[in-house]
Amino acid sequence: MGFRRAVKAEMTMVFHRRAIFFAMGCVLLACAACSPRHLVVDQMTEMVQTGMSAFEQDDDLTLVEQAIPANIKLLEVLLANRPDHPGLLVLLARLYGNDAFAFAEDRLEAESLRPDNPASGQDGSARNDRIEALRTRADGYYRKGLEYAIRAMAVRHPDCRERLKNLRTSAGFFESLKKEDVPALFWYAFNLGGHVNLNRHSVRVLAQAHLAEKAAKRVIDLDPAYFYGGAHLFLMVYYASRPPMMGGNLPAARDHYRQLKAVAGSDFLLAELIYGRFYLVQVGDRKAFEAALQAVIEAPPGPDRYRLYNAVARKRAQRYLDAADRFFE
C-alpha cells in the first residue's frame, strides 16, 4: 500500500513538474507560426486530459491541492494560444470546479462548522470575516469554472449566452444539445450550482438555479453515466437542500440517490455522504445519518477512479458526524 501511494504521489508530482515545464515552453510558442503552435496545443491538451486520472486516482488531498494551480496556469497559457479550444475550456471548467468543491469549499465548511469556543476569547466578527473570505474564494473558483464552461458550449453554439438569459429560450437551448455537448454542459451545471449554493442571499443569483437544474437533467438525458453519474449527485443535493417552495423535492432526491448508486455502484462514497448530509438530515433520521457516515469513514479506498472523491467523502463524513447535534437540533 505504501509503495502504491508513493508511485501515485510521484505520478502527480511528475505531472505537476511537466505542467510548469510545458507552461514555460508554451510562452515561447507564442512567437512561433500559427499552425505548429496549434498542433502543440492540441497535443498538450490531449496529454493533460490523459493526466487528469493522476489527480483523480490519488487520495493524498494535500498533494493534489498543491498540484492543481500549476496545471490551471498551464491550461490558461495554452488557451491564450487557442482561445476557442473546447477541450481546454472543459478542462479548465473541470479543474476550477474540482478545486472549489474539494478544497476551497472544504475550508469554508470546516470554519463554518467549527464549534464555538467562548473561552478562546476570539472575536465573533473576525470569524465571520474569515468565513466570508473563504466563501468569496470558493465562489470565485466556481464563477471561473462557469465562465469556461459557457465558453466551451459557445464553441458549438455561439448564441448560447443569449439563449441562457431567459426561461423560454434556455429551455429550447438545452433541448438542442447533443451528446458531444455533455462535458461542457455538466461542468456548467456543476459550477453554476456551486455558485448558487454559495449565494443564497442573492435573489439575482438564486434566479439562475433553474438553469443548473435543467442542465443537469439534460446531461442525464444524454449520458447519465458521465463523470460517475455526477448529474444525479448534483440533483440529489439540489432537491434535498432546499424547501419545497424553492424547488425542493425529497422523493426526487431519493430517486436520484438510487439512480446514482445504479450508475456508480456502492464504492462511490460521495453518494452516501451527500445522501446522509442532505436527505437524511432533511427527513430528521439521525440514526440512519450516523450509520451512513460511519460506513463512509470505515469503507475501503475503492476503485482507483474514485480515490480522490472517496478521500474527500471520508474527511467530510467525520466532520458531519462531529456536527450532528447542530444538524438535528
DRENBAMAR-60026 format. One line per 3 residues: number of its first residue (from 0); their letters; for each residue x, y, z of C-alpha. Coordinates in nm, 3 decimals. Layout:
! DRENBAMAR-60026
NUM> a> X:Y:Z | ...
! end
This chain:
! DRENBAMAR-60026
0> mgf> 0.000:0.000:0.000 | 0.284:0.238:0.088 | 0.460:0.162:-0.241
3> rra> 0.139:0.222:-0.434 | 0.082:0.557:-0.267 | 0.442:0.654:-0.334
6> vka> 0.405:0.571:-0.703 | 0.084:0.772:-0.726 | 0.241:1.065:-0.546
9> emt> 0.532:1.056:-0.789 | 0.292:1.043:-1.084 | 0.112:1.351:-0.960
12> mvf> 0.434:1.540:-0.892 | 0.572:1.445:-1.234 | 0.251:1.574:-1.388
15> hrr> 0.295:1.890:-1.179 | 0.655:1.940:-1.294 | 0.559:1.875:-1.654
18> aif> 0.288:2.137:-1.622 | 0.542:2.400:-1.521 | 0.788:2.292:-1.790
21> fam> 0.533:2.294:-2.068 | 0.384:2.623:-1.948 | 0.726:2.782:-2.000
24> gcv> 0.751:2.617:-2.339 | 0.412:2.745:-2.438 | 0.519:3.102:-2.372
27> lla> 0.793:3.053:-2.630 | 0.541:2.906:-2.869 | 0.360:3.238:-2.877
30> caa> 0.630:3.357:-3.117 | 0.600:3.052:-3.339 | 0.393:3.013:-3.652
33> csp> 0.021:2.959:-3.607 | -0.014:2.603:-3.736 | 0.274:2.449:-3.536
36> rhl> 0.152:2.633:-3.227 | -0.198:2.491:-3.268 | -0.057:2.143:-3.316
39> vvd> 0.141:2.164:-2.993 | -0.162:2.298:-2.805 | -0.367:2.004:-2.933
42> qmt> -0.101:1.757:-2.823 | -0.063:1.920:-2.483 | -0.438:1.921:-2.429
45> emv> -0.454:1.551:-2.502 | -0.171:1.488:-2.256 | -0.344:1.683:-1.979
48> qtg> -0.674:1.510:-2.045 | -0.500:1.175:-2.002 | -0.310:1.301:-1.699
51> msa> -0.628:1.405:-1.518 | -0.652:1.047:-1.395 | -0.334:1.111:-1.193
54> feq> -0.535:1.359:-0.989 | -0.850:1.156:-0.950 | -0.668:0.833:-0.864
57> ddd> -0.469:0.993:-0.582 | -0.613:1.011:-0.232 | -0.341:1.239:-0.095
60> ltl> -0.554:1.553:-0.074 | -0.264:1.782:0.017 | -0.060:1.670:-0.282
63> veq> -0.348:1.709:-0.524 | -0.438:2.053:-0.390 | -0.080:2.170:-0.437
66> aip> -0.066:2.034:-0.793 | -0.386:2.190:-0.926 | -0.278:2.559:-0.954
69> ani> 0.023:2.487:-1.179 | -0.193:2.281:-1.411 | -0.459:2.553:-1.424
72> kll> -0.192:2.803:-1.525 | -0.058:2.562:-1.787 | -0.403:2.532:-1.940
75> evl> -0.458:2.908:-1.933 | -0.127:2.961:-2.115 | -0.231:2.707:-2.376
78> lan> -0.573:2.871:-2.403 | -0.411:3.206:-2.480 | -0.287:3.040:-2.798
81> rpd> -0.619:2.867:-2.878 | -0.900:3.069:-2.714 | -1.171:2.857:-2.873
84> hpg> -1.029:2.511:-2.795 | -1.324:2.320:-2.646 | -1.105:2.058:-2.476
87> llv> -0.903:2.322:-2.293 | -1.214:2.512:-2.190 | -1.377:2.199:-2.046
90> lla> -1.058:2.103:-1.862 | -1.042:2.446:-1.702 | -1.410:2.431:-1.604
93> rly> -1.341:2.089:-1.450 | -1.027:2.189:-1.261 | -1.178:2.507:-1.120
96> gnd> -1.492:2.318:-1.020 | -1.292:2.043:-0.851 | -1.068:2.294:-0.674
99> afa> -1.373:2.480:-0.545 | -1.559:2.170:-0.430 | -1.278:1.955:-0.291
102> fae> -1.061:2.225:-0.134 | -1.185:2.586:-0.124 | -1.538:2.493:-0.016
105> drl> -1.398:2.233:0.223 | -1.207:2.505:0.411 | -1.521:2.720:0.420
108> eae> -1.725:2.434:0.558 | -1.462:2.346:0.819 | -1.463:2.702:0.951
111> slr> -1.843:2.730:0.940 | -1.894:2.405:1.135 | -1.611:2.459:1.382
114> pdn> -1.754:2.455:1.737 | -1.769:2.789:1.914 | -1.524:2.827:2.199
117> pas> -1.607:3.133:2.412 | -1.307:3.063:2.635 | -1.072:3.131:2.344
120> gqd> -1.161:3.499:2.352 | -1.185:3.514:1.972 | -1.391:3.794:1.823
123> gsa> -1.704:3.664:1.650 | -1.678:3.933:1.385 | -1.326:3.818:1.298
126> rnd> -1.456:3.466:1.244 | -1.736:3.598:1.025 | -1.478:3.784:0.820
129> rie> -1.279:3.463:0.773 | -1.591:3.276:0.666 | -1.680:3.549:0.417
132> alr> -1.326:3.549:0.275 | -1.339:3.171:0.231 | -1.683:3.194:0.071
135> tra> -1.562:3.459:-0.172 | -1.264:3.247:-0.270 | -1.468:2.931:-0.332
138> dgy> -1.730:3.129:-0.521 | -1.458:3.286:-0.735 | -1.340:2.942:-0.845
141> yrk> -1.695:2.835:-0.930 | -1.752:3.153:-1.130 | -1.431:3.099:-1.327
144> gle> -1.528:2.740:-1.395 | -1.874:2.854:-1.502 | -1.733:3.106:-1.747
147> yai> -1.505:2.845:-1.905 | -1.798:2.602:-1.937 | -2.009:2.866:-2.111
150> ram> -1.723:2.942:-2.348 | -1.689:2.570:-2.422 | -2.060:2.548:-2.511
153> avr> -2.030:2.865:-2.722 | -1.773:2.698:-2.950 | -2.051:2.482:-3.095
156> hpd> -2.339:2.715:-3.008 | -2.230:3.079:-3.050 | -2.568:3.212:-2.936
159> cre> -2.572:3.020:-2.606 | -2.520:3.323:-2.381 | -2.822:3.497:-2.526
162> rlk> -3.035:3.185:-2.513 | -2.950:3.126:-2.146 | -3.081:3.467:-2.045
165> nlr> -3.450:3.379:-2.015 | -3.671:3.082:-1.936 | -3.821:3.033:-2.280
168> tsa> -3.502:3.039:-2.485 | -3.296:2.846:-2.229 | -3.536:2.551:-2.238
171> gff> -3.502:2.528:-2.614 | -3.127:2.562:-2.592 | -3.086:2.270:-2.352
174> esl> -3.311:2.054:-2.569 | -3.095:2.131:-2.874 | -2.777:1.997:-2.716
177> kke> -2.630:1.661:-2.818 | -2.410:1.402:-2.650 | -2.091:1.575:-2.762
180> dvp> -2.204:1.879:-2.557 | -2.226:1.679:-2.234 | -1.881:1.763:-2.083
183> alf> -1.931:2.138:-2.116 | -2.295:2.110:-2.006 | -2.213:1.905:-1.697
186> wya> -1.944:2.145:-1.575 | -2.177:2.434:-1.648 | -2.436:2.278:-1.414
189> fnl> -2.173:2.185:-1.154 | -2.012:2.529:-1.134 | -2.339:2.720:-1.159
192> ggh> -2.485:2.503:-0.883 | -2.186:2.574:-0.660 | -2.215:2.947:-0.732
195> vnl> -2.586:2.947:-0.648 | -2.534:2.747:-0.329 | -2.278:2.999:-0.201
198> nrh> -2.500:3.299:-0.282 | -2.838:3.206:-0.137 | -2.861:3.559:0.000
201> svr> -2.877:3.696:-0.357 | -3.214:3.695:-0.533 | -3.039:3.758:-0.865
204> vla> -2.817:3.450:-0.829 | -3.095:3.231:-0.692 | -3.297:3.310:-1.003
207> qah> -3.037:3.113:-1.203 | -3.086:2.790:-1.005 | -3.338:2.656:-1.256
210> lae> -3.069:2.670:-1.527 | -2.842:2.440:-1.327 | -3.133:2.201:-1.266
213> kaa> -3.230:2.188:-1.634 | -2.868:2.145:-1.743 | -2.818:1.851:-1.508
216> krv> -3.141:1.690:-1.627 | -3.027:1.724:-1.988 | -2.695:1.558:-1.901
219> idl> -2.893:1.264:-1.764 | -3.099:1.251:-2.084 | -2.785:1.239:-2.298
222> dpa> -2.531:1.048:-2.089 | -2.643:0.951:-1.736 | -2.309:0.783:-1.657
225> yfy> -2.096:1.091:-1.734 | -1.850:1.167:-1.455 | -1.964:0.874:-1.239
228> gga> -2.329:0.977:-1.262 | -2.241:1.322:-1.131 | -2.562:1.481:-1.260
231> hlf> -2.761:1.252:-1.028 | -2.536:1.357:-0.739 | -2.595:1.721:-0.825
234> lmv> -2.972:1.682:-0.841 | -2.979:1.488:-0.514 | -2.821:1.789:-0.344
237> yya> -3.041:2.030:-0.536 | -3.369:1.867:-0.433 | -3.272:1.775:-0.076
240> srp> -3.110:2.103:0.026 | -3.396:2.345:-0.034 | -3.754:2.386:0.085
243> pmm> -4.041:2.282:-0.145 | -4.128:2.644:-0.226 | -3.779:2.686:-0.372
246> ggn> -3.778:2.365:-0.573 | -3.703:2.113:-0.300 | -3.837:1.763:-0.358
249> lpa> -3.736:1.484:-0.119 | -3.884:1.197:-0.323 | -3.691:1.322:-0.627
252> ard> -3.372:1.347:-0.419 | -3.410:0.987:-0.304 | -3.478:0.874:-0.660
255> hyr> -3.158:1.038:-0.784 | -2.969:0.870:-0.498 | -3.093:0.531:-0.618
258> qlk> -3.008:0.609:-0.979 | -2.662:0.728:-0.879 | -2.599:0.402:-0.693
261> ava> -2.709:0.209:-1.002 | -2.464:0.404:-1.221 | -2.161:0.437:-0.992
264> gsd> -2.202:0.139:-0.761 | -2.166:0.120:-0.386 | -1.794:0.214:-0.393
267> fll> -1.860:0.580:-0.481 | -1.867:0.722:-0.129 | -1.983:1.071:-0.224
270> ael> -2.326:0.919:-0.286 | -2.359:0.807:0.078 | -2.204:1.127:0.209
273> iyg> -2.444:1.355:0.023 | -2.741:1.131:0.096 | -2.663:1.148:0.467
276> rfy> -2.577:1.516:0.484 | -2.878:1.643:0.294 | -3.155:1.386:0.256
279> lvq> -3.130:1.217:0.597 | -3.090:1.549:0.775 | -3.398:1.685:0.598
282> vgd> -3.611:1.385:0.699 | -3.474:1.401:1.054 | -3.336:1.045:1.066
285> rka> -3.031:1.086:1.288 | -2.977:0.715:1.339 | -2.959:0.649:0.964
288> fea> -2.746:0.962:0.921 | -2.486:0.839:1.171 | -2.486:0.489:1.024
291> alq> -2.437:0.618:0.668 | -2.150:0.847:0.759 | -1.980:0.589:0.977
294> avi> -1.996:0.348:0.683 | -1.823:0.610:0.466 | -1.544:0.653:0.721
297> eap> -1.486:0.279:0.753 | -1.512:0.197:0.381 | -1.200:0.081:0.191
300> pgp> -1.048:0.320:-0.065 | -1.247:0.169:-0.351 | -1.156:0.163:-0.722
303> dry> -0.873:0.386:-0.840 | -1.107:0.618:-1.032 | -1.288:0.709:-0.708
306> rly> -0.990:0.753:-0.475 | -0.977:1.133:-0.470 | -1.351:1.175:-0.424
309> nav> -1.367:0.895:-0.167 | -1.093:1.067:0.032 | -1.296:1.389:0.023
312> ark> -1.604:1.194:0.136 | -1.427:1.031:0.432 | -1.287:1.363:0.550
315> raq> -1.625:1.533:0.539 | -1.810:1.237:0.690 | -1.614:1.275:1.012
318> ryl> -1.684:1.648:1.017 | -2.057:1.591:0.970 | -2.065:1.332:1.247
321> daa> -1.892:1.577:1.479 | -2.155:1.840:1.389 | -2.457:1.607:1.421
324> drf> -2.603:1.799:1.716 | -2.618:2.112:1.503 | -2.788:1.933:1.213
327> fe> -3.051:1.772:1.433 | -3.109:2.043:1.695
! end
